[in-house]
Structures are given as C-alpha cells and as structure tokens.
Amino acid sequence: MSRNKARRFGKKKVMRQNIAKERIKILLAQAETQALAGEMELANRYASLARKIGMRYQVKMPRGFNLKFCRKCLSFLVPGKNARFRMTGGRLTRQCLKCDSYYRLPIGGK
C-alpha cells in the first residue's frame, strides 16, 4: 500500500516541477522584456519570483540564466543597463554595476 502511495505522490511532484519550469521560463522572459524597456524594479521582481519558485520546487534555472543574476545582491543583470560583460584573457568577466562585484568564468578548454 505504501508503495502505491509513493508512486502517486511521485507523479504529483514531477507534474509540479514541470509546471514550475514553465512558470520560471515565463517569468524570466518577462524580466528580460521589462529590463530592456527600462523597468528594472519590475524585472528584479520577476527574476526573484522565478528564483523562489525554483527553490520551492527544487528546479534548476534554465541554461544560461544563472549568468544573469548577481550572486551578491541577487539583481537581474542586463548587459548595458546594470551590468558589464567583458572577454579578457580567455575569461568572461561580468561586473554588477549596482554592487560593483566581479565574477570571472573560464571560457573554452584545452
């Protein structure tokens, strides 16, 4: 009996995670459009909601979106608006202009 119960709740968990992934994608797309329109407060709100949904349902961010968050102040980074992205010496350097923190990521491999 407990085995059937585990299967049933496991299916619900997977369904909830799929819904959460869809909501995260929608919220991050909205955050991008609002940021490009100049509404940075609204973009940060959408991005923080997406992060909260991801943490609650244990869902990873879509690929590439983890680069768009400042790890220090958790703001949504938009190149040219509130962030600076540079390629220097085989590394991607991103700087949050809100809190002036730097992050360096190695690009490519041997």
C-alpha positions in Angstrom: 0.0 0.0 0.0 2.8 2.5 0.8 4.4 1.7 -2.5 1.3 2.8 -4.4 1.2 6.0 -2.3 4.8 6.8 -3.1 4.2 6.3 -6.8 1.2 8.6 -6.7 2.9 11.4 -4.8 6.0 11.0 -7.0 3.9 11.7 -10.1 2.4 14.8 -8.5 5.9 16.0 -7.7 7.0 15.6 -11.3 3.9 17.4 -12.5 4.5 20.3 -10.1 8.1 20.5 -11.2 7.1 20.7 -14.8 4.6 23.5 -14.1 7.3 25.3 -12.1 9.8 25.1 -15.0 7.2 26.6 -17.3 6.4 29.4 -14.9 10.1 30.1 -14.4 10.7 30.4 -18.2 7.7 32.8 -18.5 8.8 34.9 -15.6 12.4 35.2 -16.8 11.2 36.1 -20.3 9.0 38.8 -18.7 12.0 40.0 -16.7 14.1 40.4 -19.8 11.5 42.3 -21.7 10.8 44.7 -18.7 14.6 45.2 -18.2 15.1 46.1 -21.9 12.1 48.5 -21.6 13.8 50.2 -18.6 11.7 48.9 -15.8 14.5 47.4 -13.7 12.4 47.2 -10.5 9.8 45.1 -12.2 12.5 43.0 -13.9 14.1 42.3 -10.5 10.8 41.3 -9.0 10.0 38.9 -11.8 13.5 37.4 -11.5 13.2 37.0 -7.7 9.9 35.3 -8.1 11.4 32.9 -10.6 14.2 32.1 -8.2 11.8 31.5 -5.3 9.7 29.1 -7.5 12.9 27.2 -8.4 13.9 26.9 -4.8 10.5 25.8 -3.6 10.0 23.1 -6.2 13.7 22.2 -6.4 14.0 23.1 -10.1 17.2 24.3 -11.7 17.2 27.6 -13.7 17.2 27.2 -17.4 20.6 27.1 -19.0 22.2 30.5 -19.4 20.0 32.3 -16.9 22.3 31.7 -14.0 24.7 34.1 -15.6 22.1 36.8 -15.5 21.9 37.1 -11.7 24.3 38.8 -9.4 25.4 36.4 -6.7 26.0 39.2 -4.2 22.9 41.4 -4.5 20.7 39.0 -6.4 19.7 41.6 -9.0 18.8 40.7 -12.6 21.7 41.6 -14.8 21.2 43.2 -18.2 24.3 44.0 -20.3 24.5 47.7 -20.9 21.8 48.6 -18.3 23.2 47.5 -15.0 26.0 45.0 -15.9 29.2 45.0 -17.8 30.4 41.8 -19.6 33.9 41.6 -20.9 36.1 38.9 -22.5 39.6 39.1 -21.1 42.4 36.6 -21.3 40.1 33.6 -22.0 37.7 34.5 -19.3 34.3 36.1 -19.2 34.3 38.9 -16.6 30.9 40.2 -15.5 30.5 43.2 -13.3 27.3 44.2 -11.5 27.1 48.0 -11.6 24.7 48.0 -8.6 27.1 46.5 -6.0 30.4 46.6 -8.0 31.1 42.9 -7.7 33.1 40.9 -10.3 32.7 37.3 -11.4 35.1 35.6 -13.7 34.3 32.4 -15.6 36.8 30.5 -17.7 35.8 30.1 -21.4 36.8 27.2 -23.5 39.1 24.4 -22.6 42.2 22.5 -23.6 
